Amino acid sequence: MSSQSTPTVWVAELVVGQQNQYTVHEVALKTGMRNGAVIEILDGLHAGQVVVTAGQDYLKDDDTVTGTSADDATGSMAGGAR
């Protein structure tokens, strides 16, 4: 999550016909309760979306990234911009 006043995350969408290629978009979140490092997400993400977990500081909207690891159980991905 970014340190902006409105919390955001980067969501990665698979590029059709390309293996391990994703287009990224910054998404604003509405957050709720916090318990240490756990933050309730009230709005902005949907089940099954893939969230970028590394390298976010270097991304721009609509960048194409290569997924270096994606975990279908958690919906998280570490990747690098191309």
C-alpha positions in Angstrom: 0.0 0.0 0.0 1.3 3.5 -0.7 1.9 6.2 1.9 -0.5 8.7 0.2 -3.4 10.1 2.1 -5.8 7.9 0.1 -4.6 4.3 0.4 -3.9 2.6 -2.9 -2.6 -0.7 -4.2 -1.5 -1.8 -7.7 -3.7 -4.4 -9.3 -2.3 -6.6 -12.1 -4.5 -8.0 -14.9 -3.3 -10.8 -17.1 -2.5 -9.7 -20.7 -4.6 -12.0 -23.0 -2.5 -14.4 -25.0 0.7 -13.6 -23.0 2.0 -16.0 -20.3 3.2 -14.2 -17.1 2.5 -10.7 -18.6 0.3 -8.3 -16.7 -1.0 -4.7 -17.1 -1.0 -2.8 -13.8 -3.4 -0.1 -12.5 -3.4 1.8 -9.3 -6.6 1.4 -7.4 -7.9 3.6 -4.5 -9.1 1.8 -1.4 -11.5 2.5 1.3 -10.2 1.0 4.5 -11.8 0.1 7.8 -10.5 -1.3 11.1 -6.8 -1.9 11.7 -5.2 -4.5 13.9 -1.4 -4.1 13.8 -0.4 -4.8 10.2 -3.8 -6.1 9.2 -6.1 -3.6 7.5 -9.7 -4.2 6.6 -10.5 -3.3 3.0 -14.1 -2.0 2.6 -14.0 -1.0 -1.1 -11.7 -1.0 -4.1 -10.7 -4.7 -4.4 -12.6 -7.7 -5.4 -12.0 -11.4 -4.7 -9.6 -12.9 -7.1 -7.8 -9.7 -8.1 -4.0 -10.0 -8.2 -2.2 -7.4 -6.1 1.4 -6.3 -6.8 3.5 -6.9 -3.6 7.0 -5.8 -4.7 8.3 -3.0 -6.9 5.3 -0.7 -6.6 7.4 2.4 -6.3 8.5 2.1 -9.9 5.2 1.5 -11.6 3.0 3.8 -13.7 -0.6 3.2 -14.7 -0.8 0.8 -17.7 2.7 -0.5 -17.3 3.3 -4.1 -18.5 5.1 -6.3 -15.9 6.4 -9.8 -15.9 5.1 -11.8 -13.0 8.0 -13.5 -11.2 5.6 -15.3 -8.8 1.9 -15.4 -8.4 0.1 -17.2 -5.6 -3.4 -18.1 -6.7 -4.4 -18.7 -3.0 -3.5 -15.1 -1.9 -3.8 -13.2 -5.1 -0.5 -11.5 -4.6 2.3 -11.1 -7.2 5.9 -9.9 -7.2 7.0 -8.5 -10.5 9.2 -6.2 -12.4 8.3 -3.5 -14.9 9.3 -4.0 -18.5 
